[in-house]
Amino acid sequence: MLDTETTGLSAAAGHRIIEIAAIEVDNRTVTTNVFQVYVNPQRAVDPGAFEVHGLSDEFLEDKPTFDLVVEDLLAFVKGSNVVMHNASFDIGFLNMELDKLGMGVFGDYCEEVIDSLTMARRLHPGRRNSLDALCERYAIDRSSRTLHGALIDTQLLAEVYLAMTRGQDSLLGEDNDREKTSLESGLSAPQSNVLVLQASQEELERHAKYLEALEKKENVKPAWLNRPD
């Protein structure tokens, strides 16, 4: 999971990155492996952007410039599938910063970039799919988020992404639109090769709490709970 904050909305207009954060998710678990850094953009922060993230020129003036943090960032994401919400925005800024250093594009340094906004629009067509809206939809607590910030946004994104992909075999690296399943190919897998993983008691309890919170938020009872025994 990766997110950036910037001095403004347009990399083409000369705006720069001022914060980068990334969090590792491994085997559907958010780990303690975190990357986060503030960056001196060497230009002023737009007033509108300051209202969103609260990062001032004074706060950023003693922070390292992008060229001093880029190697650590690229080492963190190396070999990973990177999830971003509205990825085209973050990628535009990252590619601009890398281009200034003659270092190619961000996609050269990771396996794949996955846009969770595109996923959300496919799952919830015609509905609001901002990070805030998805937190509300999946009953994810965002009370600690008073301002936008790359670190808190990646933490929320991790929970949202796990909720959106619940029931899939893996968190990252599986694009459902490209996946070749046995059903699509007209083949059936031998039953002896099917691995069944039973949920633990802790997982069942967490799932029950999630359904209860979702029911209160959406005022809709899961259909399978309405079936007679």
C-alpha positions as CSV (number, residue, x, y, z in Angstrom):
1,M,0.0,0.0,0.0
2,L,1.4,3.4,-1.0
3,D,0.2,7.0,-0.9
4,T,1.7,10.5,-1.4
5,E,0.9,14.0,-0.4
6,T,1.8,16.9,-2.7
7,T,2.1,20.7,-2.9
8,G,-0.8,20.8,-5.3
9,L,-2.9,18.8,-7.8
10,S,-0.8,18.8,-10.9
11,A,2.7,17.4,-11.5
12,A,2.6,18.9,-15.0
13,A,2.2,22.4,-13.3
14,G,5.4,21.9,-11.3
15,H,3.9,20.6,-8.0
16,R,6.1,18.2,-6.0
17,I,5.8,15.4,-3.5
18,I,6.0,16.3,0.2
19,E,5.2,13.0,1.9
20,I,5.4,9.3,0.9
21,A,4.2,6.4,3.0
22,A,4.0,2.7,2.3
23,I,2.9,-0.3,4.4
24,E,3.6,-4.0,3.8
25,V,0.7,-6.4,3.7
26,D,1.9,-10.1,3.7
27,N,-0.4,-13.1,3.6
28,R,-3.5,-10.8,4.3
29,T,-1.8,-9.4,7.3
30,V,-0.7,-5.8,7.8
31,T,2.9,-6.0,9.0
32,T,5.0,-3.6,11.1
33,N,7.2,-3.0,8.0
34,V,6.5,0.7,7.2
35,F,8.1,3.3,5.1
36,Q,7.3,7.0,5.7
37,V,9.1,10.2,5.0
38,Y,8.5,13.9,4.6
39,V,10.1,15.6,1.6
40,N,11.3,19.2,1.0
41,P,9.6,20.1,-2.3
42,Q,11.8,23.2,-2.8
43,R,8.7,25.2,-3.6
44,A,5.7,26.5,-1.8
45,V,2.7,24.5,-0.8
46,D,-0.6,25.7,-2.3
47,P,-3.1,27.0,0.2
48,G,-5.7,24.5,-1.0
49,A,-3.4,21.6,-0.5
50,F,-2.4,22.8,2.9
51,E,-6.0,22.8,4.0
52,V,-6.2,19.1,3.0
53,H,-3.0,17.8,4.6
54,G,-1.8,20.5,7.0
55,L,1.9,20.3,5.9
56,S,3.3,23.8,5.9
57,D,6.4,25.3,4.1
58,E,7.9,25.9,7.6
59,F,7.5,22.2,8.6
60,L,9.0,20.9,5.3
61,E,12.0,23.3,5.0
62,D,14.4,21.1,7.0
63,K,13.3,17.8,5.4
64,P,15.4,15.8,2.9
65,T,14.8,16.4,-0.8
66,F,13.4,13.6,-3.0
67,D,16.8,12.6,-4.3
68,L,18.0,11.8,-0.8
69,V,15.0,9.4,0.0
70,V,14.4,7.8,-3.4
71,E,16.8,4.8,-3.0
72,D,15.1,3.8,0.3
73,L,11.7,4.1,-1.3
74,L,12.6,2.0,-4.3
75,A,14.3,-0.6,-2.0
76,F,11.0,-0.9,0.0
77,V,8.8,-1.5,-3.0
78,K,11.3,-3.7,-5.0
79,G,9.7,-6.9,-6.2
80,S,6.3,-6.0,-4.8
81,N,2.8,-5.4,-6.1
82,V,1.9,-1.9,-5.0
83,V,-1.6,-0.8,-4.3
84,M,-2.6,2.9,-4.6
85,H,-6.0,4.5,-4.5
86,N,-6.4,6.6,-7.7
87,A,-3.0,5.4,-8.7
88,S,-2.7,7.7,-11.8
89,F,-2.3,10.7,-9.4
90,D,0.5,9.2,-7.3
91,I,2.2,7.6,-10.3
92,G,2.2,10.9,-12.2
93,F,4.1,12.6,-9.3
94,L,6.4,9.6,-8.7
95,N,7.3,9.4,-12.4
96,M,7.9,13.2,-12.6
97,E,10.3,13.0,-9.6
98,L,12.1,10.0,-11.0
99,D,12.4,11.6,-14.4
100,K,14.0,14.7,-12.9
101,L,16.8,12.3,-11.6
102,G,17.0,10.4,-14.9
103,M,15.8,7.2,-13.1
104,G,13.0,6.0,-15.5
105,V,9.5,5.4,-14.2
106,F,8.1,3.9,-11.0
107,G,6.9,0.8,-12.7
108,D,10.5,-0.2,-13.4
109,Y,11.0,-0.8,-9.7
110,C,8.0,-2.9,-8.7
111,E,6.2,-5.9,-10.1
112,E,2.8,-4.3,-10.7
113,V,0.8,-1.2,-9.7
114,I,-2.8,-2.0,-8.7
115,D,-5.4,0.8,-8.6
116,S,-7.9,0.2,-5.7
117,L,-10.1,2.9,-7.0
118,T,-10.6,1.0,-10.3
119,M,-11.4,-2.1,-8.3
120,A,-13.9,-0.2,-6.1
121,R,-15.7,1.2,-9.2
122,R,-16.0,-2.3,-10.6
123,L,-17.3,-3.6,-7.3
124,H,-19.6,-0.7,-6.6
125,P,-20.7,0.9,-9.9
126,G,-22.5,4.2,-9.7
127,R,-21.5,4.8,-6.0
128,R,-19.0,7.0,-4.3
129,N,-15.7,5.2,-4.1
130,S,-13.4,7.7,-2.3
131,L,-11.3,6.3,0.5
132,D,-13.7,7.9,3.0
133,A,-16.7,6.5,1.3
134,L,-15.2,3.0,1.2
135,C,-14.3,3.2,4.9
136,E,-18.0,4.0,5.6
137,R,-19.2,1.2,3.3
138,Y,-16.9,-1.4,5.0
139,A,-17.4,-0.1,8.5
140,I,-13.8,0.8,9.0
141,D,-13.0,3.3,11.8
142,R,-11.4,6.5,10.4
143,S,-12.0,8.7,13.5
144,S,-8.3,9.3,13.8
145,R,-8.1,10.9,10.4
146,T,-8.7,14.6,10.9
147,L,-6.5,15.6,8.0
148,H,-5.2,13.7,5.0
149,G,-1.8,12.2,5.5
150,A,0.1,9.5,3.5
151,L,0.7,7.2,6.5
152,I,-2.9,7.2,7.9
153,D,-4.3,6.9,4.3
154,T,-2.1,3.8,3.6
155,Q,-3.3,2.3,6.9
156,L,-6.9,2.9,6.0
157,L,-6.3,1.7,2.4
158,A,-4.9,-1.6,3.7
159,E,-8.1,-2.3,5.6
160,V,-10.3,-1.3,2.7
161,Y,-8.3,-3.4,0.3
162,L,-8.5,-6.4,2.6
163,A,-12.3,-5.9,2.9
164,M,-12.7,-5.6,-0.9
165,T,-10.7,-8.7,-1.6
166,R,-12.1,-10.8,1.2
167,G,-12.6,-14.4,0.0
168,Q,-9.9,-14.3,-2.7
169,D,-7.0,-16.6,-2.6
170,S,-4.4,-13.9,-2.3
171,L,-4.2,-10.2,-1.5
172,L,-1.9,-9.1,-4.3
173,G,-0.8,-10.2,-7.7
174,E,-4.1,-11.8,-8.9
175,D,-6.0,-9.7,-11.5
176,N,-9.4,-11.3,-11.7
177,D,-9.9,-9.9,-15.3
178,R,-6.8,-11.8,-16.5
179,E,-7.1,-14.9,-14.4
180,K,-7.6,-18.2,-16.2
181,T,-9.8,-20.4,-14.1
182,S,-10.8,-23.9,-14.7
183,L,-14.4,-22.8,-15.3
184,E,-13.3,-20.3,-18.0
185,S,-11.3,-23.0,-19.8
186,G,-14.0,-25.6,-19.5
187,L,-11.8,-27.9,-17.4
188,S,-12.5,-29.2,-14.0
189,A,-9.8,-29.7,-11.4
190,P,-9.6,-33.1,-9.8
191,Q,-11.2,-33.0,-6.4
192,S,-8.1,-34.6,-4.8
193,N,-6.1,-31.5,-5.7
194,V,-8.5,-29.1,-3.9
195,L,-7.1,-27.7,-0.7
196,V,-9.7,-26.6,1.8
197,L,-8.5,-24.2,4.5
198,Q,-10.8,-24.0,7.5
199,A,-11.2,-20.6,9.3
200,S,-9.8,-20.4,12.8
201,Q,-12.1,-19.5,15.7
202,E,-10.5,-16.1,15.9
203,E,-11.1,-15.5,12.2
204,L,-14.8,-16.6,12.6
205,E,-15.3,-14.2,15.5
206,R,-13.6,-11.3,13.6
207,H,-15.9,-12.1,10.6
208,A,-19.0,-12.1,12.8
209,K,-18.0,-8.7,14.2
210,Y,-17.4,-7.3,10.7
211,L,-20.9,-8.5,9.6
212,E,-22.5,-7.0,12.6
213,A,-20.8,-3.6,12.0
214,L,-21.7,-3.8,8.3
215,E,-25.3,-4.6,9.0
216,K,-25.6,-1.6,11.3
217,K,-24.0,0.7,8.8
218,E,-25.9,-0.4,5.7
219,N,-29.1,-1.6,7.5
220,V,-29.0,-4.8,5.4
221,K,-28.8,-8.3,6.9
222,P,-26.6,-10.7,5.0
223,A,-28.8,-12.9,2.8
224,W,-27.4,-16.2,4.1
225,L,-28.4,-15.3,7.6
226,N,-32.1,-15.0,6.5
227,R,-32.3,-18.6,5.3
228,P,-34.3,-21.1,7.4
229,D,-32.3,-23.9,9.0
